[in-house]
Amino acid sequence: MKNAHKRICIAVCLGAVAGAGYATTATATPEKSARPQQASDLLDVDYESGALDSGIPGLTTTHAKASDASTVESGGDGSAHSVSHKVTLNDPDYVSDGAPRSESANNEIEKSLIHVGDVHRYEFSVMLKDWETSSSKAGDIIFQGKHAGGNKPSFYLMAQRNAIAFRSPLLDLQAPVVEDFRPYVDQWMRFRIDVRWAESRTGYYKVSVRLPGEKDFTLKKTYTDVNTFHPENPTAFGYIKWGLYRPASSTEAGDPATRVVRHDDIRVIDLG
């Protein structure tokens, strides 16, 4: 697989009590280059096959009808190919499952699904292609850790105004992890989200970022002692989605009609 020799590293962040009783810290200390000995890849989507499913049986691709809602593009994050997702507001061809979105997902790949007790790392590269900033409060979602069965996500990353923010909607947690993405439009940013999936307040989220020109990941936000597997309706598993979901964006509020995001090297790593 491409990027097989990329350094994978871990940072430890001590929690401080804040917000609604959750321990949370934010640091900017570069992580050391070390990969846990027990870590193993559960999913590696690199698009080097040139196909929307990256040659992986069962990988879900967009349900939007537009021919350019999702395409494999030449060039990636140090690779030959990446995937592009496009959404144009007010156009039914860019509506999927009743909302303006175009996403890929691992919901049919059992090995990489989310279950209570799992400790997973999610790594992926993102390019905001020709991205226009907006003063609207709406955020365009670019990655989700999703509970199955139509539940709200456990967490997601969204581009909102000039920032990329991490949010856990049911826990009402939100923090910027890239405070100003404007210098990095049309460049590859790499994200890492470590999650301990727990039904009680024994879980955690750890969000790290490697921006263009940086050699190492920087730990941006940690939430500890949180319930990370918390669907509104009963479900036995969760999964990840990447692409573009614009649930609250509107041209009436001044949001650009069309947005495009590219993803590359999506990985699910077992840390348990």
C-alpha positions in Angstrom: 0.0 0.0 0.0 1.1 3.6 -0.6 2.4 5.6 2.3 3.3 2.4 4.0 6.4 4.1 5.4 4.7 7.1 6.7 5.5 7.7 10.3 2.7 6.9 12.7 3.0 8.4 16.1 1.2 8.8 19.4 1.0 11.7 21.9 -0.2 11.5 25.4 -2.2 14.3 26.7 -3.2 14.8 30.4 -6.8 15.8 30.8 -8.0 18.8 32.7 -11.6 19.1 33.9 -13.7 21.5 31.8 -17.1 22.1 30.1 -19.9 19.8 31.3 -17.8 17.7 33.5 -15.6 16.3 30.7 -11.9 16.3 31.0 -10.4 18.2 28.0 -7.1 19.5 27.0 -5.6 21.1 23.9 -1.8 21.1 23.3 0.5 21.9 20.5 3.3 19.5 21.3 4.7 17.5 18.3 4.1 13.8 18.7 7.0 11.3 18.9 7.5 9.0 16.0 6.3 5.7 17.5 3.6 3.2 16.5 2.2 0.9 19.1 3.6 -2.6 18.6 0.1 -4.1 18.7 -1.4 -1.8 16.1 -2.8 -3.4 12.9 -4.5 -2.0 9.8 -8.3 -2.8 9.5 -8.8 -0.7 6.4 -6.5 1.0 3.9 -8.2 3.0 1.1 -5.6 4.5 -1.2 -7.5 4.7 -4.6 -4.4 3.5 -6.5 -6.6 1.1 -8.4 -8.3 4.0 -10.0 -11.7 2.8 -9.0 -14.2 4.5 -6.7 -14.2 1.5 -4.4 -10.4 1.5 -4.4 -10.6 -2.2 -5.4 -12.1 -3.1 -2.0 -15.2 -5.3 -2.2 -18.0 -3.8 -0.2 -16.7 -0.2 0.0 -19.7 2.0 -0.3 -19.5 4.9 -2.8 -21.8 7.9 -3.3 -25.5 7.5 -3.7 -25.8 10.9 -5.4 -26.8 10.7 -9.1 -24.6 13.3 -10.6 -21.8 11.8 -12.7 -19.2 14.1 -11.0 -20.6 13.7 -7.5 -17.6 11.4 -6.9 -14.7 10.8 -9.1 -11.1 9.4 -8.9 -8.6 12.1 -9.6 -5.0 12.0 -10.8 -2.7 13.0 -8.0 -3.0 12.5 -4.2 -1.2 13.0 -1.0 2.2 11.8 -2.3 0.4 9.2 -4.5 -1.0 8.8 -8.0 -4.8 9.0 -7.2 -7.3 10.3 -4.7 -11.1 10.6 -4.5 -13.1 13.7 -5.1 -16.6 14.4 -3.7 -18.7 17.3 -5.0 -22.0 18.8 -3.8 -24.0 21.6 -5.5 -26.8 23.0 -3.4 -30.4 23.2 -4.8 -29.6 20.4 -7.4 -31.4 17.1 -6.8 -28.6 15.2 -8.6 -26.3 16.0 -5.6 -28.8 14.7 -3.0 -28.1 11.4 -1.3 -30.4 9.8 1.3 -32.5 13.0 1.4 -29.7 15.5 1.9 -27.1 17.4 -0.1 -24.1 15.1 0.2 -21.7 12.8 -1.6 -19.8 10.4 0.6 -18.0 7.1 0.7 -18.2 4.7 3.7 -17.0 1.4 5.2 -20.4 0.3 6.5 -20.2 -3.0 4.6 -16.7 -4.0 5.6 -17.1 -5.9 8.8 -13.5 -6.0 9.9 -13.3 -2.2 10.1 -16.6 -1.4 11.8 -17.0 0.2 15.2 -18.1 -1.9 18.2 -18.1 -1.1 21.9 -14.7 -1.9 23.4 -12.7 -1.1 20.2 -9.8 1.3 20.3 -9.3 2.7 16.8 -7.2 5.2 15.0 -8.6 7.0 11.9 -6.1 8.6 9.6 -6.9 10.4 6.4 -5.7 13.2 4.1 -8.0 16.1 3.0 -7.8 18.8 0.4 -10.3 21.6 0.3 -10.4 22.1 -3.5 -10.8 25.7 -4.7 -12.6 26.3 -1.3 -14.4 29.6 -0.8 -14.8 30.7 2.8 -18.2 31.8 4.0 -19.5 33.9 6.9 -22.4 31.5 7.3 -22.6 29.5 10.6 -23.2 26.3 8.6 -20.4 23.7 8.7 -19.7 21.4 5.8 -18.8 17.9 7.1 -15.8 16.2 5.6 -15.4 13.1 7.9 -17.7 11.2 10.3 -17.6 8.5 12.9 -21.2 7.4 12.4 -23.6 5.3 14.5 -25.6 2.9 12.3 -29.4 3.0 12.0 -29.9 6.7 11.1 -28.4 7.9 14.4 -26.4 11.1 14.7 -22.6 10.8 14.4 -20.5 10.2 17.4 -18.1 12.8 16.0 -17.3 14.6 12.8 -14.9 17.1 11.3 -16.4 20.1 9.5 -15.1 23.1 7.6 -16.9 26.1 9.2 -16.1 29.7 8.2 -12.2 29.7 8.2 -11.6 26.8 10.5 -11.8 23.0 10.6 -13.6 21.9 13.8 -14.0 18.6 15.6 -17.5 18.2 17.0 -19.4 15.5 19.0 -23.0 16.7 18.5 -24.7 14.5 21.2 -22.1 15.5 23.8 -22.2 19.1 22.7 -18.4 19.2 22.4 -16.7 21.3 19.7 -13.3 22.8 19.2 -11.2 24.1 16.2 -8.3 21.8 15.3 -7.2 23.9 12.3 -7.9 27.5 13.3 -7.4 29.0 9.8 -7.4 26.7 6.8 -7.1 29.4 4.2 -3.4 29.1 3.7 -3.8 25.4 3.0 -6.6 25.5 0.4 -5.7 23.2 -2.5 -3.0 21.5 -0.3 -3.1 18.2 1.6 -3.8 18.3 5.3 -3.6 15.0 7.3 -5.7 14.2 10.3 -5.6 11.5 13.0 -8.4 10.7 15.4 -7.9 8.1 18.1 -11.1 6.9 19.8 -11.8 4.5 22.6 -15.3 3.3 21.9 -17.2 3.1 25.2 -20.8 3.1 26.3 -19.8 4.6 29.7 -17.7 7.6 30.5 -14.5 5.7 30.0 -13.9 6.6 26.3 -11.8 9.3 24.7 -11.2 11.3 21.5 -7.7 12.5 20.6 -7.4 14.7 17.5 -4.1 15.4 15.8 -3.2 17.3 12.7 -0.2 17.4 10.3 -0.3 20.5 8.1 1.6 21.1 4.9 5.3 21.5 5.5 5.1 19.8 8.9 7.0 16.5 9.6 5.0 15.4 12.6 1.5 15.3 13.9 0.5 17.9 16.5 -2.1 16.9 19.1 -4.8 19.5 19.0 -7.6 18.4 21.2 -8.3 15.6 23.7 -11.6 14.7 25.4 -11.3 12.0 28.1 -13.8 10.3 30.3 -16.6 10.5 27.7 -19.2 8.2 26.4 -18.2 7.8 22.8 -20.6 5.1 21.7 -23.9 6.9 22.4 -26.5 6.4 19.6 -30.0 7.9 20.1 -31.6 4.7 19.0 -30.3 1.2 19.6 -27.6 -0.1 17.3 -24.9 -2.7 17.5 -22.2 -1.0 15.4 -20.9 2.1 13.7 -18.7 3.1 10.7 -16.9 5.9 9.1 -17.8 8.2 6.2 -15.7 10.5 4.2 -16.6 13.0 1.5 -18.9 16.1 1.7 -22.1 16.5 3.6 -23.8 20.0 3.7 -26.8 19.6 6.0 -27.3 23.2 7.0 -25.6 25.1 4.1 -27.8 27.3 1.9 -27.2 29.8 -0.9 -29.7 32.1 0.7 -27.4 32.4 3.7 -24.4 33.1 1.4 -22.8 29.7 1.2 -21.2 28.8 -2.1 -23.5 26.7 -4.3 -20.7 24.2 -5.1 -18.0 22.7 -2.9 -15.4 20.0 -3.7 -13.3 18.0 -1.2 -10.7 15.4 -2.0 -9.6 12.5 0.3 -6.7 10.1 0.2 -5.1 7.4 2.2 -8.0 6.6 4.5 -7.0 4.1 7.2 -8.6 2.4 10.1 -6.0 1.1 12.6 -6.7 -1.2 15.6 -4.9 0.1 18.7 -6.6 -2.3 21.0 
